[in-house]
């Protein structure tokens, strides 16, 4: 039995579709909107419709804007020879708030993730390479420090290297790869990549074996994780693994571009 009428239920349902809004938050927002003056509700609705109809990608850096060029790309005082590559518009906003960066940006709108089926052609990498045909001195890669961000950073570095343009990677405050001992064994090591503040992608290998097992564990854990967190195995050298992934993505990117040509 429904507690509320159809209109209220539909409003709650639509609000709950928003990211980060659960059922209780959606209900609270719905009743807040219902109790707002009608003029304010109309203004809110009109603002959302106007934003949807008029906001698009900046033709230069691909951030979101309601003009042909965003304010940063229009600013002639910025260093247009330095491009910082970020995953999302919100990342660009975070760097801008520091007030320390004077260059321009390129927004990818995502990161490479083979596990999710997101390849180089699915983000704004082709557009970045087009920009680099102009007068560019340095590319600063500021993708996230998780596995997808690091894979994307290494892929971009590989693509830019033949151009001779300087490539810099933003420091994340954590070492990409860490190494530590497991128990008292002298021939078993564990290494890992920080995925976020709490989780670590780790792999442990025996130097007498050619296989490495990959797990996801809590960052502060000193125990081998549960088997249900086991996510696969591969070679014992993560650099080789990354190179393998990058080569695969490079071949895929080249094939997709080749097929797209008339």
N, C-alpha and C positions, 0 to 999 in steps of 0.2 A: 504493500500500500504506500502510495506516494504521500509524503507529508505536505509538500508544497504543490502549487498549481503548475500547469504546463509551462507557462512563461518563466516562472522563477527557476524551475528545473532546467530549462534550456539555457538560461543565463548562467547558472552555476556550472552546467556541463561545458559551456564554451569557455568560461574563465578557467576551468580546471585543465584545459588543453594547453594553457600557457606554461612555459618552462618554469619550474620551481614553485608552481602553485598547486598545492594539494587540495583535497576535498574541503577541508575546514577553511583554508584561506580563500578558496573560491566562493564558499558560502558567505564568508565575512565580506568579501568584496561585492558580491551580488547585492546584499542587503544595504551596503553603503551606497551603491549606485542607485538603488531603488529609492532611498531616502534623500538623495540629492535633489536640488531644485531642477525642474525640467530644462531650464536654460543651460545649466552646467552640464547636464547629460548630453544635450544637443551639441554643446561646444566640444565635449570630449569625443563624441562620435565623429563630428566633422573633422576634428584634428587627426584622428586615426585614419579616416578615409583620405584626407589631403596628403598625409605622410605616405600612405601606400601608393597613391597615384603619382606623386611628384618626386619621391626619393629614388635615386638610381645610383649606378656606379660612376665615380669620377673616371673620365676617359684616360687619365694619366696614371693614377696610382690605384684605382679600383676600390677606394674606400666609399662609404655611403655619403651621398650629398644630394642637394636639390638643384645644383647648378652643373654646368658642363665640366668645370674644374672645381675641386674642393678648395677651401681657403688656403690650405698649405701649399698646394701646387700652384696657386695663383700668386703667392707671395714671392716677389722677386728678391727679397732679402734672404731667403733661405738658400742653403747650399744645394743646388740641384745636381751637383756632381757626386753627391753622397746619398745613397739610397739604403734605407733600413727596411728589411723584409720582415713582415709580421704575419701572423696567421689570420687575425681578425681585426676589425675596426676598433673593438674595445681594447686590444693590445696597443694599437697606435695611440689611443686616447690616454692610456696609462703612461706611455713614454712622454707624451706631450705635457702631462701634468708635472713632470720633473723639471721642465724648463731648461734642461741641459742640452738637448739635442737641437741642432740647427739645420739638419739636412731635410730630405723629403722621404717619403715612404712608398712601399709597395705592399698591398694587402693581398694575400693568397686566397683568403676565404676557405681555409682548411689546411690539412697536412696529409702527407702520404701515409696511407695505412693499408698495407696489403691484406691484413686480417679482415678489414672492413670493406675491401674491394675499392679503395680510393687510390687511384694512380696519379701520376704526374699530369695527365690530361684533364683530370677532374678539378684541379686548382689552377690558379693564375700564373703558372710557370712560363707558358709560351709568351704571355704578355710581358713578363719580366725580361725575357731574353730579347724581345723586340726593343724594349727601353734601353738595354745595354748596348745596342748598336749606336746610340748617341754618345754624347760627351759625358762619360761617367768615370770617375776615378776610383771609387770604393763602394762595395756592397757590404752592409752590415747585416748579418743574419741573426734575427731576434726571434726565431721560432721557439716554442716552448721546450722545456728540458725533459719532457717525457720521451718515450720511445719513438712515437710518431714524429715529434718535433726534431729529434736528433737525426732520424732517418732522412727527413726533409732537408735539414741543414747540410748533411753530407752529400745528398743528391744535388742540391743547388751548387755547392762548392765544386763538385765534379763537373757540372755543366759550364760554370764560369771560368774554370781554370784555363782552358785554351785561349780565352780572350785576353789574358794578361791583366785583367782588372783585379785590384786588391780585394781580398775577401776577408772579413773579420767576423768572428763568432762572439756574440754577447755572452759573457760569463754568467752562469746560472747560480753561482755561489756554492755549488756542489760539484765534486768531481764526477765526470760522466761514468767512469768505471772505477769501482772500488774493489779491493781484494782483501780477504780475511780468512783466517783459519777456521776449520770446522772440527770441533772436538780436539783430540790429541793426535789425530792422524797427520803424518808428515807429508803424505803424498796426495792429499785431497785438499783442494782449494775451492773457495767460493768467490765468485765475482758477481757484480751486479750493476744495474743502471737504475737510478732513481726515477720512478714513474711520476710520483707526486709527493706531497708532504708525508704521506703515510706508507705508501707501497713501494716495493722494490722488485724489479725483475732480476732474478738471480739465476746463475747457472753454476753448477759444481761439476768438476771433472777430476778423474784420476789420471795422473800423468802417464800411466801405463796403458790407458785406453784412448780410443779415438773419438768417443762419443761424449757429449756434454748434455746434461739434463737441465731444462729450463723450468723455473718455478716463479710464482708471485707470492711474496711474503710481506709481513709487516716490517717496516724499516728497522725497528729496534729488536727484531727477533734474532736469537742466536741459535735457534734450533732449525733443523731441516723441516720444511713445511709439510703439511698434510698432502697425501697423494691426490686428493681431489683438486688441488691447486696446480698440479703438474700440467704444463701446457705444451710439452714437446721436447725434442732433442735435436741437436745438431753438432757441428764441429766444435772442438774445444777452443777455438780462437774466435772471439767475438768480432774482431776486426775483419777476419775472413768472412764471417757470416754477414756483416754489414756490406762488405764488398760484393758478396754474392747477391744480396738483395738489390743493391744499387745497379749492378750489371743487368739484373732481370728487369728492373724498372726502366733503365736506359734503353734496352732492346724494345720493351713494350712501347715506350714513348716514341722511339724512332719509327716503329711499325705503324702506330696510330697516325703519326704525322704523314708518313708515306702514303697511307691509304686515303688520307683526307685530301691529298693533292689531286687536282683535276687531271 
